[in-house]
Amino acid sequence: MSGTTRVRVATTPAPGTETVADATAATAAAVLERHLEGTLDVVRRLDAHRERIARWGRVLAERLDAGGRLLVAGNGGSAAEAQHLAAELTGRFRDDRRPFSSIALSTDTSAVTAIGNDYGFDEVFARQVRAHGRPGDILLLLSTSGSSGNLLRAAAAAADLGLLRWSMTGSAPNPLHAACDDGIALDGAAANVQEAELVAVHALCVAFEHALEDRS
């Protein structure tokens, strides 16, 4: 209506009159707070691995700069982080530089499904390691549980071929951590560990590119 202004006044419910929606929202906020606190706790634990990540970056720069290759694998969300890392190395992370050879072993769906169909799911990464891996290459395996059979077989195949084996896992001891030459093990819920994997992947890229600059 022309010339008429309607004013809506916000009111606060009186104590004891909160609605079901209010209670649901409060519960959701508490659940999210616990999840985010768990994420931050696990990410903070990465600080204890700062020197290890810096060393990995130097080794990765040395081997890839000399023509070596990084093979990287994981299942589910960890496969996504493996693919993420491979993309950062073949593309770039921060500044422009030449591309480096890195293969995420979960991304070739024809190979994964053919190997899984013919040899079983436990062989989907190991057979690719035997196909692509060469002495001096690096295999990085990501697993929140540290007990995935296909990753353990990949680690065994890499050992046979003389690859350097690294792992990022949930809490240790676990079989994958024990099967590799070096590893980052983080205590926490699986989802939080998986979130910390992304931070670790980016930290490794920072260390890698810094090491490349030192070599130039």
C-alpha positions, -999 to +999 in steps of 0.1 A: +000+000+000+013+034-010+025+055+019+024+026+044+055+011+060+052-023+077+077-030+104+085-066+115+097-068+150+120-097+159+112-114+192+132-137+213+113-168+225+106-168+262+126-194+282+110-228+279+093-220+246+121-231+222+108-250+192+119-284+179+136-265+151+156-246+176+167-277+194+176-294+161+197-265+150+215-264+184+222-302+181+235-298+146+258-269+157+272-291+184+279-320+161+296-297+136+317-282+164+329-316+174+338-326+138+357-294+131+375-296+164+385-331+155+398-319+121+419-292+137+433-316+162+445-340+135+459-312+113+478-299+143+494-333+147+510-328+113+534-303+129+552-332+145+560-344+110+573-311+096+609-323+093+597-355+076+576-337+051+605-313+043+628-344+038+602-360+015+601-328-005+638-329-010+639-365-020+609-361-043+626-331-060+659-350-064+643-381-079+617-365-101+642-339-113+665-368-124+637-384-144+620-406-118+583-409-112+559-407-083+532-434-081+504-426-057+473-446-046+445-447-021+409-458-018+378-436-017+385-402-004+422-411-002+421-419-039+409-383-044+438-369-025+462-392-044+448-378-077+450-343-063+488-347-056+495-362-090+477-332-106+498-307-086+530-323-098+521-328-135+505-293-135+518-268-109+512-260-073+522-223-070+547-210-095+552-220-131+577-248-136+582-278-158+559-308-153+570-339-134+559-375-139+533-386-113+505-412-117+475-417-095+468-454-098+431-451-092+423-429-122+426-453-151+391-468-149+398-493-177+429-506-160+413-507-125+382-525-137+401-549-160+426-558-133+399-561-107+378-583-129+407-606-140+429-607-109+408-594-080+405-560-063+436-566-042+457-565-073+444-532-088+474-512-076+501-538-074+498-547-111+501-511-121+531-507-098+548-535-117+539-519-150+550-484-143+575-486-114+612-485-119+640-487-093+644-453-078+608-443-082+586-434-052+553-450-042+531-430-018+501-449-003+473-431+015+449-450+039+430-439+069+429-475+082+464-486+071+450-521+064+437-520+028+447-552+011+453-536-023+476-510-008+496-537+011+501-556-021+512-525-039+538-519-012+550-554-016+553-550-054+572-518-049+596-535-026+603-562-052+611-535-078+632-513-056+609-483-052+610-461-022+577-465-002+560-438+018+526-440+036+501-415+050+478-434+074+456-431+105+470-441+139+499-465+140+508-493+145+491-505+113+502-529+086+507-503+058+528-481+080+550-511+089+552-522+052+567-489+040+601-473+043+587-442+060+553-429+070+531-402+085+506-417+110+479-395+125+456-403+154+420-394+148+387-403+133+388-416+097+371-385+083+395-361+101+425-381+090+413-379+054+409-341+058+444-339+071+457-358+041+449-328+019+469-305+042+497-330+041+496-332+003+498-294+000+526-293+026+545-319+005+540-297-026+554-267-007+584-287+004+589-301-031+588-268-049+610-252-023+636-280-029+634-275-066+642-238-062+673-248-041+684-271-068+682-245-096 
